[in-house]
C-alpha cells in the first residue's frame, strides 16, 4: 500500500483519539463533546471552521497554495453513535450505558481529521477542500439538516465524497460502484379497526386480526407480481401488534415495517399498491384502515464519473486487485444520499476486516455494524486518511 508517511507516523495518536471518541459516544444532534473536540483540533492546525450547521455540525476549510483556482470539493464524515448497549469490556468501551459507536463513525471522524491535518500542513493542491463533520446520520437525517442550514450555499463545491468502513471486506481493500450503492429507507404503519367480541362468538364482531394476516400476506404480492423483477426492492412487515387475551377478538391491530428500493419509481409503485391493498382488503373484511408511509432516506446513488475517479484514487493507493469497482449494493441506507442528490460525488466502502483486530475483552458476537461486539479497526486509520488526501490532491491537481 502506498500510504502517506506522515499520516502513518500519526497512527498511535490517531488511535488514541479514535478510542477516546468511542469511549464517549453521543447520539444524533447531541454530539457536543465530539463537535468541540473536532473544532479544537481543526483550529489547532490552523483550519478555519464554521459550527452549528445541523445543530452540532462542523465544517473546516482548507485552501490550497498551488494556484488560484476557485474549485472546491467536500469530504464528509459522520459523528453520531447508536442508542444500543455495548457488550465489549476492553479499555475504550463505551462509558455511557445505552450508547455505543457501533457503526464506526468514531473511525470515520478520526480519518477525516487526520486528512485535514495533513492537507493543512501540505497544501500542495489548487483549490479548496471543505471537511464536513456531520451529525445525526443514524436516523436523524443530519445531512439534510446541514443542507437546509445552507451547507452548499456557504460552501459551494463541485463534488462531495463519503466513506464508510465495511466489516467482512479485507483490510486494504475498497468497494464502490457507479449508480446505487445503498438503498432508500422507508417506514409504514397500518392501523386496522374492527369490533371486539367474545372469541366464541366471532360472528358478533369484526375481526382485525384476520385482516392483518391477509394484508401482511398480500403485501408480498407487490414484490412478486407488481414490481419489475429487474428492479431490486424489499418489503418487510416487522411488527404485528394486536390482542390481549385467548378468548377476546380485539378491537384493533397494527402492522409496521420497512420498504427498501434503489429507485424512486419503484418506491412510488410500492407505496401506491400498498395503499390500495390495505384499503380494499380492510373494506372486504369490514374493517376501517389507516395507512401511513414515511420516506426517510433516499437511495445513495454514486455519480458514474466520480465513481471512476474514486476507483482510480483507490487503485493508486492499494492496487487494482484490491479495488472492487462494481461492488454488490446493499439495501442498508445512508443519509449521505441527500448530499449526493444535491452535488455529484461518490460514496466508497473501506474494508474493516473480519474482527480479528479486536482486543481482549470484546464481545462474543461478530464484528458487524450495529452489533454490540463491533469495534472499528484502527489499522485502517492511515489508509482512510491517505485516501482522502490523495483524492483531494488528484481532484484539485495544479
TORKOL-4160 file (C-alpha; in steps of 0.2 Angstrom, whole numbers, padded with zeros to 4 digits, m for minus):
398
<pt num="1" X="0000" Y="0000" Z="0000"/>
<pt num="2" X="0006" Y="0017" Z="m0004"/>
<pt num="3" X="0002" Y="0026" Z="0012"/>
<pt num="4" X="0007" Y="0044" Z="0016"/>
<pt num="5" X="0022" Y="0043" Z="0028"/>
<pt num="6" X="0017" Y="0057" Z="0040"/>
<pt num="7" X="0000" Y="0050" Z="0042"/>
<pt num="8" X="0007" Y="0033" Z="0046"/>
<pt num="9" X="0018" Y="0041" Z="0059"/>
<pt num="10" X="0002" Y="0048" Z="0067"/>
<pt num="11" X="m0006" Y="0031" Z="0069"/>
<pt num="12" X="m0003" Y="0030" Z="0088"/>
<pt num="13" X="m0010" Y="0047" Z="0091"/>
<pt num="14" X="m0025" Y="0044" Z="0079"/>
<pt num="15" X="m0029" Y="0028" Z="0088"/>
<pt num="16" X="m0030" Y="0036" Z="0105"/>
<pt num="17" X="m0041" Y="0050" Z="0098"/>
<pt num="18" X="m0052" Y="0037" Z="0090"/>
<pt num="19" X="m0054" Y="0027" Z="0106"/>
<pt num="20" X="m0057" Y="0042" Z="0116"/>
<pt num="21" X="m0072" Y="0046" Z="0104"/>
<pt num="22" X="m0078" Y="0028" Z="0105"/>
<pt num="23" X="m0077" Y="0029" Z="0124"/>
<pt num="24" X="m0089" Y="0044" Z="0124"/>
<pt num="25" X="m0102" Y="0041" Z="0112"/>
<pt num="26" X="m0116" Y="0054" Z="0108"/>
<pt num="27" X="m0132" Y="0052" Z="0099"/>
<pt num="28" X="m0138" Y="0062" Z="0084"/>
<pt num="29" X="m0139" Y="0081" Z="0087"/>
<pt num="30" X="m0131" Y="0078" Z="0104"/>
<pt num="31" X="m0113" Y="0077" Z="0098"/>
<pt num="32" X="m0107" Y="0092" Z="0109"/>
<pt num="33" X="m0091" Y="0084" Z="0116"/>
<pt num="34" X="m0087" Y="0077" Z="0099"/>
<pt num="35" X="m0090" Y="0093" Z="0090"/>
<pt num="36" X="m0080" Y="0103" Z="0102"/>
<pt num="37" X="m0065" Y="0090" Z="0100"/>
<pt num="38" X="m0066" Y="0092" Z="0081"/>
<pt num="39" X="m0067" Y="0111" Z="0082"/>
<pt num="40" X="m0052" Y="0112" Z="0094"/>
<pt num="41" X="m0041" Y="0100" Z="0083"/>
<pt num="42" X="m0045" Y="0109" Z="0067"/>
<pt num="43" X="m0041" Y="0126" Z="0075"/>
<pt num="44" X="m0026" Y="0119" Z="0082"/>
<pt num="45" X="m0020" Y="0115" Z="0065"/>
<pt num="46" X="m0024" Y="0132" Z="0058"/>
<pt num="47" X="m0040" Y="0127" Z="0049"/>
<pt num="48" X="m0054" Y="0140" Z="0049"/>
<pt num="49" X="m0071" Y="0132" Z="0055"/>
<pt num="50" X="m0089" Y="0136" Z="0055"/>
<pt num="51" X="m0100" Y="0127" Z="0068"/>
<pt num="52" X="m0119" Y="0125" Z="0070"/>
<pt num="53" X="m0124" Y="0118" Z="0053"/>
<pt num="54" X="m0136" Y="0104" Z="0058"/>
<pt num="55" X="m0135" Y="0109" Z="0076"/>
<pt num="56" X="m0118" Y="0101" Z="0080"/>
<pt num="57" X="m0110" Y="0100" Z="0063"/>
<pt num="58" X="m0093" Y="0107" Z="0060"/>
<pt num="59" X="m0086" Y="0112" Z="0043"/>
<pt num="60" X="m0067" Y="0116" Z="0041"/>
<pt num="61" X="m0060" Y="0125" Z="0025"/>
<pt num="62" X="m0043" Y="0121" Z="0019"/>
<pt num="63" X="m0036" Y="0132" Z="0004"/>
<pt num="64" X="m0023" Y="0125" Z="m0007"/>
<pt num="65" X="m0007" Y="0135" Z="m0011"/>
<pt num="66" X="m0003" Y="0128" Z="m0028"/>
<pt num="67" X="m0013" Y="0140" Z="m0038"/>
<pt num="68" X="m0028" Y="0152" Z="m0038"/>
<pt num="69" X="m0042" Y="0140" Z="m0043"/>
<pt num="70" X="m0060" Y="0143" Z="m0037"/>
<pt num="71" X="m0063" Y="0124" Z="m0037"/>
<pt num="72" X="m0069" Y="0116" Z="m0021"/>
<pt num="73" X="m0074" Y="0099" Z="m0015"/>
<pt num="74" X="m0081" Y="0092" Z="0001"/>
<pt num="75" X="m0076" Y="0077" Z="0011"/>
<pt num="76" X="m0088" Y="0071" Z="0024"/>
<pt num="77" X="m0088" Y="0060" Z="0040"/>
<pt num="78" X="m0102" Y="0056" Z="0052"/>
<pt num="79" X="m0100" Y="0059" Z="0070"/>
<pt num="80" X="m0115" Y="0051" Z="0080"/>
<pt num="81" X="m0117" Y="0035" Z="0089"/>
<pt num="82" X="m0131" Y="0022" Z="0091"/>
<pt num="83" X="m0144" Y="0020" Z="0105"/>
<pt num="84" X="m0138" Y="0002" Z="0109"/>
<pt num="85" X="m0128" Y="m0007" Z="0123"/>
<pt num="86" X="m0110" Y="m0011" Z="0120"/>
<pt num="87" X="m0105" Y="m0028" Z="0126"/>
<pt num="88" X="m0086" Y="m0026" Z="0124"/>
<pt num="89" X="m0076" Y="m0023" Z="0140"/>
<pt num="90" X="m0060" Y="m0018" Z="0133"/>
<pt num="91" X="m0052" Y="m0002" Z="0139"/>
<pt num="92" X="m0060" Y="0010" Z="0127"/>
<pt num="93" X="m0078" Y="0003" Z="0128"/>
<pt num="94" X="m0092" Y="0015" Z="0130"/>
<pt num="95" X="m0093" Y="0024" Z="0146"/>
<pt num="96" X="m0111" Y="0029" Z="0144"/>
<pt num="97" X="m0124" Y="0015" Z="0146"/>
<pt num="98" X="m0136" Y="0013" Z="0131"/>
<pt num="99" X="m0125" Y="0022" Z="0119"/>
<pt num="100" X="m0111" Y="0014" Z="0108"/>
<pt num="101" X="m0101" Y="0018" Z="0092"/>
<pt num="102" X="m0107" Y="0003" Z="0084"/>
<pt num="103" X="m0105" Y="0009" Z="0066"/>
<pt num="104" X="m0088" Y="0016" Z="0066"/>
<pt num="105" X="m0092" Y="0034" Z="0065"/>
<pt num="106" X="m0078" Y="0037" Z="0078"/>
<pt num="107" X="m0066" Y="0030" Z="0065"/>
<pt num="108" X="m0073" Y="0040" Z="0051"/>
<pt num="109" X="m0071" Y="0056" Z="0061"/>
<pt num="110" X="m0053" Y="0052" Z="0065"/>
<pt num="111" X="m0048" Y="0048" Z="0047"/>
<pt num="112" X="m0055" Y="0064" Z="0041"/>
<pt num="113" X="m0047" Y="0074" Z="0055"/>
<pt num="114" X="m0030" Y="0066" Z="0051"/>
<pt num="115" X="m0033" Y="0070" Z="0032"/>
<pt num="116" X="m0037" Y="0088" Z="0037"/>
<pt num="117" X="m0022" Y="0089" Z="0047"/>
<pt num="118" X="m0010" Y="0083" Z="0033"/>
<pt num="119" X="m0019" Y="0094" Z="0020"/>
<pt num="120" X="m0017" Y="0110" Z="0031"/>
<pt num="121" X="0002" Y="0106" Z="0033"/>
<pt num="122" X="0005" Y="0101" Z="0015"/>
<pt num="123" X="m0007" Y="0112" Z="0005"/>
<pt num="124" X="0000" Y="0107" Z="m0012"/>
<pt num="125" X="m0016" Y="0107" Z="m0022"/>
<pt num="126" X="m0025" Y="0120" Z="m0032"/>
<pt num="127" X="m0042" Y="0124" Z="m0024"/>
<pt num="128" X="m0052" Y="0122" Z="m0008"/>
<pt num="129" X="m0056" Y="0107" Z="0002"/>
<pt num="130" X="m0071" Y="0108" Z="0014"/>
<pt num="131" X="m0070" Y="0094" Z="0028"/>
<pt num="132" X="m0088" Y="0091" Z="0033"/>
<pt num="133" X="m0091" Y="0083" Z="0050"/>
<pt num="134" X="m0110" Y="0078" Z="0050"/>
<pt num="135" X="m0121" Y="0074" Z="0065"/>
<pt num="136" X="m0136" Y="0063" Z="0066"/>
<pt num="137" X="m0133" Y="0050" Z="0052"/>
<pt num="138" X="m0142" Y="0036" Z="0062"/>
<pt num="139" X="m0160" Y="0041" Z="0058"/>
<pt num="140" X="m0159" Y="0059" Z="0061"/>
<pt num="141" X="m0156" Y="0065" Z="0043"/>
<pt num="142" X="m0141" Y="0076" Z="0048"/>
<pt num="143" X="m0135" Y="0078" Z="0030"/>
<pt num="144" X="m0152" Y="0085" Z="0025"/>
<pt num="145" X="m0152" Y="0096" Z="0041"/>
<pt num="146" X="m0134" Y="0103" Z="0036"/>
<pt num="147" X="m0141" Y="0106" Z="0018"/>
<pt num="148" X="m0156" Y="0115" Z="0025"/>
<pt num="149" X="m0145" Y="0126" Z="0035"/>
<pt num="150" X="m0135" Y="0132" Z="0020"/>
<pt num="151" X="m0121" Y="0119" Z="0018"/>
<pt num="152" X="m0119" Y="0121" Z="m0001"/>
<pt num="153" X="m0123" Y="0139" Z="m0001"/>
<pt num="154" X="m0110" Y="0144" Z="0012"/>
<pt num="155" X="m0098" Y="0131" Z="0005"/>
<pt num="156" X="m0100" Y="0129" Z="m0014"/>
<pt num="157" X="m0092" Y="0114" Z="m0021"/>
<pt num="158" X="m0092" Y="0104" Z="m0037"/>
<pt num="159" X="m0091" Y="0087" Z="m0029"/>
<pt num="160" X="m0094" Y="0079" Z="m0012"/>
<pt num="161" X="m0087" Y="0062" Z="m0006"/>
<pt num="162" X="m0091" Y="0050" Z="0008"/>
<pt num="163" X="m0083" Y="0034" Z="0015"/>
<pt num="164" X="m0089" Y="0020" Z="0027"/>
<pt num="165" X="m0079" Y="0006" Z="0035"/>
<pt num="166" X="m0086" Y="m0011" Z="0029"/>
<pt num="167" X="m0084" Y="m0027" Z="0040"/>
<pt num="168" X="m0081" Y="m0043" Z="0031"/>
<pt num="169" X="m0071" Y="m0034" Z="0017"/>
<pt num="170" X="m0052" Y="m0037" Z="0020"/>
<pt num="171" X="m0041" Y="m0023" Z="0027"/>
<pt num="172" X="m0033" Y="m0014" Z="0012"/>
<pt num="173" X="m0047" Y="m0016" Z="0000"/>
<pt num="174" X="m0060" Y="m0003" Z="m0006"/>
<pt num="175" X="m0078" Y="m0006" Z="m0013"/>
<pt num="176" X="m0088" Y="0006" Z="m0024"/>
<pt num="177" X="m0100" Y="0006" Z="m0039"/>
<pt num="178" X="m0107" Y="0018" Z="m0051"/>
<pt num="179" X="m0126" Y="0021" Z="m0048"/>
<pt num="180" X="m0135" Y="0015" Z="m0032"/>
<pt num="181" X="m0124" Y="0008" Z="m0018"/>
<pt num="182" X="m0136" Y="0009" Z="m0004"/>
<pt num="183" X="m0155" Y="0008" Z="m0003"/>
<pt num="184" X="m0168" Y="0020" Z="0002"/>
<pt num="185" X="m0175" Y="0019" Z="0019"/>
<pt num="186" X="m0194" Y="0020" Z="0022"/>
<pt num="187" X="m0207" Y="0015" Z="0035"/>
<pt num="188" X="m0225" Y="0011" Z="0035"/>
<pt num="189" X="m0239" Y="0010" Z="0048"/>
<pt num="190" X="m0256" Y="0001" Z="0046"/>
<pt num="191" X="m0269" Y="0003" Z="0059"/>
<pt num="192" X="m0285" Y="m0008" Z="0057"/>
<pt num="193" X="m0300" Y="m0005" Z="0067"/>
<pt num="194" X="m0314" Y="m0019" Z="0069"/>
<pt num="195" X="m0326" Y="m0023" Z="0083"/>
<pt num="196" X="m0322" Y="m0033" Z="0098"/>
<pt num="197" X="m0331" Y="m0048" Z="0103"/>
<pt num="198" X="m0330" Y="m0064" Z="0113"/>
<pt num="199" X="m0319" Y="m0077" Z="0103"/>
<pt num="200" X="m0333" Y="m0090" Z="0105"/>
<pt num="201" X="m0345" Y="m0079" Z="0096"/>
<pt num="202" X="m0334" Y="m0070" Z="0082"/>
<pt num="203" X="m0349" Y="m0068" Z="0071"/>
<pt num="204" X="m0354" Y="m0054" Z="0083"/>
<pt num="205" X="m0338" Y="m0044" Z="0080"/>
<pt num="206" X="m0327" Y="m0038" Z="0066"/>
<pt num="207" X="m0310" Y="m0047" Z="0067"/>
<pt num="208" X="m0295" Y="m0035" Z="0064"/>
<pt num="209" X="m0283" Y="m0050" Z="0067"/>
<pt num="210" X="m0288" Y="m0059" Z="0051"/>
<pt num="211" X="m0287" Y="m0043" Z="0041"/>
<pt num="212" X="m0270" Y="m0040" Z="0047"/>
<pt num="213" X="m0265" Y="m0058" Z="0042"/>
<pt num="214" X="m0272" Y="m0056" Z="0025"/>
<pt num="215" X="m0264" Y="m0039" Z="0022"/>
<pt num="216" X="m0247" Y="m0045" Z="0028"/>
<pt num="217" X="m0248" Y="m0059" Z="0016"/>
<pt num="218" X="m0255" Y="m0049" Z="0001"/>
<pt num="219" X="m0242" Y="m0035" Z="0003"/>
<pt num="220" X="m0229" Y="m0048" Z="m0003"/>
<pt num="221" X="m0238" Y="m0049" Z="m0020"/>
<pt num="222" X="m0232" Y="m0032" Z="m0023"/>
<pt num="223" X="m0214" Y="m0038" Z="m0024"/>
<pt num="224" X="m0218" Y="m0054" Z="m0033"/>
<pt num="225" X="m0231" Y="m0048" Z="m0045"/>
<pt num="226" X="m0231" Y="m0029" Z="m0047"/>
<pt num="227" X="m0213" Y="m0024" Z="m0046"/>
<pt num="228" X="m0202" Y="m0026" Z="m0061"/>
<pt num="229" X="m0191" Y="m0041" Z="m0057"/>
<pt num="230" X="m0176" Y="m0032" Z="m0064"/>
<pt num="231" X="m0178" Y="m0018" Z="m0050"/>
<pt num="232" X="m0172" Y="m0023" Z="m0033"/>
<pt num="233" X="m0184" Y="m0020" Z="m0018"/>
<pt num="234" X="m0188" Y="m0026" Z="m0001"/>
<pt num="235" X="m0205" Y="m0025" Z="0009"/>
<pt num="236" X="m0204" Y="m0032" Z="0026"/>
<pt num="237" X="m0218" Y="m0032" Z="0039"/>
<pt num="238" X="m0208" Y="m0032" Z="0055"/>
<pt num="239" X="m0222" Y="m0029" Z="0068"/>
<pt num="240" X="m0239" Y="m0035" Z="0071"/>
<pt num="241" X="m0247" Y="m0029" Z="0087"/>
<pt num="242" X="m0265" Y="m0035" Z="0092"/>
<pt num="243" X="m0275" Y="m0044" Z="0106"/>
<pt num="244" X="m0273" Y="m0046" Z="0124"/>
<pt num="245" X="m0282" Y="m0062" Z="0129"/>
<pt num="246" X="m0285" Y="m0080" Z="0122"/>
<pt num="247" X="m0304" Y="m0078" Z="0122"/>
<pt num="248" X="m0306" Y="m0060" Z="0115"/>
<pt num="249" X="m0307" Y="m0054" Z="0097"/>
<pt num="250" X="m0298" Y="m0037" Z="0099"/>
<pt num="251" X="m0304" Y="m0020" Z="0093"/>
<pt num="252" X="m0289" Y="m0016" Z="0083"/>
<pt num="253" X="m0272" Y="m0022" Z="0075"/>
<pt num="254" X="m0257" Y="m0013" Z="0070"/>
<pt num="255" X="m0244" Y="m0018" Z="0057"/>
<pt num="256" X="m0227" Y="m0009" Z="0054"/>
<pt num="257" X="m0212" Y="m0012" Z="0043"/>
<pt num="258" X="m0199" Y="m0006" Z="0031"/>
<pt num="259" X="m0198" Y="m0004" Z="0012"/>
<pt num="260" X="m0181" Y="m0003" Z="0003"/>
<pt num="261" X="m0178" Y="0002" Z="m0015"/>
<pt num="262" X="m0164" Y="0009" Z="m0027"/>
<pt num="263" X="m0176" Y="0020" Z="m0037"/>
<pt num="264" X="m0189" Y="0032" Z="m0034"/>
<pt num="265" X="m0200" Y="0024" Z="m0047"/>
<pt num="266" X="m0201" Y="0008" Z="m0039"/>
<pt num="267" X="m0204" Y="0016" Z="m0022"/>
<pt num="268" X="m0218" Y="0026" Z="m0029"/>
<pt num="269" X="m0226" Y="0009" Z="m0036"/>
<pt num="270" X="m0224" Y="0000" Z="m0019"/>
<pt num="271" X="m0232" Y="0014" Z="m0009"/>
<pt num="272" X="m0247" Y="0016" Z="m0021"/>
<pt num="273" X="m0250" Y="m0003" Z="m0021"/>
<pt num="274" X="m0248" Y="m0004" Z="m0003"/>
<pt num="275" X="m0262" Y="0009" Z="0000"/>
<pt num="276" X="m0273" Y="0000" Z="m0012"/>
<pt num="277" X="m0271" Y="m0017" Z="m0004"/>
<pt num="278" X="m0273" Y="m0010" Z="0013"/>
<pt num="279" X="m0289" Y="0000" Z="0009"/>
<pt num="280" X="m0298" Y="m0014" Z="m0001"/>
<pt num="281" X="m0293" Y="m0029" Z="0010"/>
<pt num="282" X="m0299" Y="m0020" Z="0025"/>
<pt num="283" X="m0315" Y="m0015" Z="0017"/>
<pt num="284" X="m0318" Y="m0033" Z="0011"/>
<pt num="285" X="m0317" Y="m0038" Z="0029"/>
<pt num="286" X="m0327" Y="m0024" Z="0036"/>
<pt num="287" X="m0313" Y="m0015" Z="0045"/>
<pt num="288" X="m0308" Y="0003" Z="0045"/>
<pt num="289" X="m0290" Y="0006" Z="0039"/>
<pt num="290" X="m0277" Y="0020" Z="0041"/>
<pt num="291" X="m0261" Y="0019" Z="0031"/>
<pt num="292" X="m0246" Y="0030" Z="0033"/>
<pt num="293" X="m0229" Y="0029" Z="0023"/>
<pt num="294" X="m0214" Y="0039" Z="0028"/>
<pt num="295" X="m0199" Y="0041" Z="0017"/>
<pt num="296" X="m0184" Y="0043" Z="0027"/>
<pt num="297" X="m0168" Y="0042" Z="0017"/>
<pt num="298" X="m0167" Y="0041" Z="m0002"/>
<pt num="299" X="m0155" Y="0028" Z="m0011"/>
<pt num="300" X="m0137" Y="0033" Z="m0011"/>
<pt num="301" X="m0133" Y="0035" Z="m0029"/>
<pt num="302" X="m0115" Y="0037" Z="m0035"/>
<pt num="303" X="m0111" Y="0048" Z="m0050"/>
<pt num="304" X="m0103" Y="0037" Z="m0064"/>
<pt num="305" X="m0089" Y="0049" Z="m0067"/>
<pt num="306" X="m0085" Y="0052" Z="m0049"/>
<pt num="307" X="m0085" Y="0034" Z="m0046"/>
<pt num="308" X="m0072" Y="0030" Z="m0059"/>
<pt num="309" X="m0062" Y="0044" Z="m0052"/>
<pt num="310" X="m0063" Y="0037" Z="m0034"/>
<pt num="311" X="m0059" Y="0020" Z="m0041"/>
<pt num="312" X="m0043" Y="0027" Z="m0048"/>
<pt num="313" X="m0038" Y="0035" Z="m0032"/>
<pt num="314" X="m0041" Y="0019" Z="m0023"/>
<pt num="315" X="m0031" Y="0009" Z="m0035"/>
<pt num="316" X="m0016" Y="0020" Z="m0034"/>
<pt num="317" X="m0016" Y="0018" Z="m0015"/>
<pt num="318" X="m0019" Y="m0001" Z="m0014"/>
<pt num="319" X="m0018" Y="m0009" Z="m0031"/>
<pt num="320" X="m0030" Y="m0014" Z="m0044"/>
<pt num="321" X="m0033" Y="m0031" Z="m0036"/>
<pt num="322" X="m0039" Y="m0023" Z="m0020"/>
<pt num="323" X="m0052" Y="m0012" Z="m0028"/>
<pt num="324" X="m0069" Y="m0019" Z="m0032"/>
<pt num="325" X="m0077" Y="m0005" Z="m0043"/>
<pt num="326" X="m0093" Y="m0014" Z="m0046"/>
<pt num="327" X="m0097" Y="m0020" Z="m0028"/>
<pt num="328" X="m0114" Y="m0028" Z="m0025"/>
<pt num="329" X="m0125" Y="m0014" Z="m0017"/>
<pt num="330" X="m0134" Y="m0016" Z="0000"/>
<pt num="331" X="m0152" Y="m0012" Z="0005"/>
<pt num="332" X="m0145" Y="m0003" Z="0021"/>
<pt num="333" X="m0147" Y="0015" Z="0020"/>
<pt num="334" X="m0136" Y="0031" Z="0022"/>
<pt num="335" X="m0141" Y="0049" Z="0023"/>
<pt num="336" X="m0126" Y="0054" Z="0013"/>
<pt num="337" X="m0139" Y="0051" Z="m0001"/>
<pt num="338" X="m0145" Y="0068" Z="0002"/>
<pt num="339" X="m0129" Y="0076" Z="m0001"/>
<pt num="340" X="m0127" Y="0066" Z="m0017"/>
<pt num="341" X="m0144" Y="0072" Z="m0023"/>
<pt num="342" X="m0138" Y="0090" Z="m0021"/>
<pt num="343" X="m0120" Y="0088" Z="m0028"/>
<pt num="344" X="m0111" Y="0075" Z="m0038"/>
<pt num="345" X="m0100" Y="0063" Z="m0029"/>
<pt num="346" X="m0096" Y="0046" Z="m0023"/>
<pt num="347" X="m0098" Y="0035" Z="m0008"/>
<pt num="348" X="m0085" Y="0021" Z="m0005"/>
<pt num="349" X="m0083" Y="0007" Z="0007"/>
<pt num="350" X="m0066" Y="0003" Z="0015"/>
<pt num="351" X="m0063" Y="m0014" Z="0022"/>
<pt num="352" X="m0063" Y="m0016" Z="0041"/>
<pt num="353" X="m0058" Y="m0034" Z="0042"/>
<pt num="354" X="m0066" Y="m0049" Z="0050"/>
<pt num="355" X="m0065" Y="m0044" Z="0068"/>
<pt num="356" X="m0048" Y="m0052" Z="0072"/>
<pt num="357" X="m0041" Y="m0034" Z="0077"/>
<pt num="358" X="m0052" Y="m0033" Z="0092"/>
<pt num="359" X="m0043" Y="m0033" Z="0109"/>
<pt num="360" X="m0046" Y="m0045" Z="0123"/>
<pt num="361" X="m0062" Y="m0040" Z="0131"/>
<pt num="362" X="m0073" Y="m0039" Z="0115"/>
<pt num="363" X="m0090" Y="m0047" Z="0115"/>
<pt num="364" X="m0093" Y="m0064" Z="0108"/>
<pt num="365" X="m0104" Y="m0058" Z="0094"/>
<pt num="366" X="m0097" Y="m0054" Z="0076"/>
<pt num="367" X="m0089" Y="m0038" Z="0072"/>
<pt num="368" X="m0103" Y="m0032" Z="0061"/>
<pt num="369" X="m0111" Y="m0015" Z="0060"/>
<pt num="370" X="m0124" Y="m0011" Z="0073"/>
<pt num="371" X="m0118" Y="m0026" Z="0084"/>
<pt num="372" X="m0114" Y="m0024" Z="0102"/>
<pt num="373" X="m0097" Y="m0033" Z="0099"/>
<pt num="374" X="m0092" Y="m0021" Z="0085"/>
<pt num="375" X="m0076" Y="m0011" Z="0085"/>
<pt num="376" X="m0068" Y="0000" Z="0072"/>
<pt num="377" X="m0051" Y="m0007" Z="0066"/>
<pt num="378" X="m0038" Y="0006" Z="0070"/>
<pt num="379" X="m0026" Y="m0002" Z="0057"/>
<pt num="380" X="m0036" Y="0006" Z="0043"/>
<pt num="381" X="m0035" Y="0024" Z="0050"/>
<pt num="382" X="m0019" Y="0029" Z="0040"/>
<pt num="383" X="m0027" Y="0020" Z="0025"/>
<pt num="384" X="m0043" Y="0030" Z="0025"/>
<pt num="385" X="m0034" Y="0046" Z="0029"/>
<pt num="386" X="m0022" Y="0043" Z="0015"/>
<pt num="387" X="m0037" Y="0040" Z="0003"/>
<pt num="388" X="m0044" Y="0057" Z="0007"/>
<pt num="389" X="m0028" Y="0066" Z="0005"/>
<pt num="390" X="m0024" Y="0058" Z="m0012"/>
<pt num="391" X="m0042" Y="0061" Z="m0018"/>
<pt num="392" X="m0041" Y="0079" Z="m0014"/>
<pt num="393" X="m0024" Y="0081" Z="m0022"/>
<pt num="394" X="m0029" Y="0072" Z="m0038"/>
<pt num="395" X="m0046" Y="0081" Z="m0039"/>
<pt num="396" X="m0038" Y="0098" Z="m0036"/>
<pt num="397" X="m0021" Y="0095" Z="m0045"/>
<pt num="398" X="m0012" Y="0111" Z="m0050"/>
